[in-house]
Amino acid sequence: MKFSAINFLIATTFLLLTVFLFTALDFPFNWIFYLTVLGQAFLIFTVFKVLKDNYTTTKTFKDFYEDHPIGREE
C-alpha cells in the first residue's frame, strides 16, 4: 500500500496528539522526549512529502470557490 501525503499528515497529527496526551497524564520524561523527536522527524518528512507530491489540477484562482461560482461557469 502506497502512503499518500494525507496519510503521513494524519499519522503525524496522531503522533503529536499522543505527545500532548502523554504530557497531560504525567508519563516519564524519556517517553515524551523520544516521541517529540520522532514527531518532529515525521513533521519534516510530511512537509517534504506534501511539497514533492505529484499533484496537478486544472483549477486556477479565476475559478474561485466551487460551491459558490463567481468566475467562469461552463
C-alpha positions in Angstrom: 0.0 0.0 0.0 1.4 3.4 -1.0 1.0 6.1 1.6 -0.1 9.4 0.3 0.8 12.8 1.7 -2.5 13.0 3.6 -1.8 9.6 5.3 1.5 11.0 6.6 -0.2 14.1 7.8 -2.8 12.1 9.7 -0.1 9.9 11.3 1.9 13.0 12.3 -1.1 14.6 13.8 -1.9 11.5 15.7 1.7 11.2 17.0 1.8 14.8 18.2 -1.6 14.5 19.9 -0.2 11.4 21.6 2.7 13.5 22.9 0.2 16.0 24.3 -1.8 13.2 25.9 1.3 11.7 27.5 2.3 15.0 28.8 -1.1 15.6 30.4 -1.0 12.1 32.0 2.5 12.7 33.5 4.2 9.9 31.6 8.0 9.6 32.1 10.1 12.3 30.5 12.0 9.9 28.2 8.8 8.7 26.6 7.7 12.2 25.9 11.2 13.3 24.7 11.6 10.4 22.2 8.0 10.8 20.9 8.6 14.6 20.5 11.8 13.9 18.5 10.0 11.3 16.4 7.1 13.7 15.9 9.5 16.4 14.6 11.1 14.0 12.2 7.7 12.9 11.0 6.7 16.6 10.6 9.7 17.4 8.4 9.2 14.2 6.3 5.5 15.1 5.9 6.2 18.6 4.7 8.8 17.2 2.3 6.2 14.6 1.1 3.5 17.2 0.6 5.8 19.6 -1.3 7.1 16.7 -3.6 3.6 15.2 -4.2 2.8 14.8 -7.9 -0.5 16.6 -7.9 -1.9 18.6 -10.8 -5.1 20.5 -11.3 -6.8 22.5 -14.0 -8.3 24.9 -11.5 -7.0 28.5 -11.2 -7.7 31.4 -9.0 -10.2 32.6 -11.5 -12.4 29.6 -10.7 -12.8 30.9 -7.1 -14.8 28.6 -4.9 -16.5 25.6 -6.4 -19.6 25.8 -4.0 -20.2 29.5 -4.9 -19.1 30.1 -8.5 -18.3 33.7 -9.2 -15.8 33.3 -12.1 -16.1 31.1 -15.1 -19.2 28.9 -15.5 -19.4 26.2 -18.1 
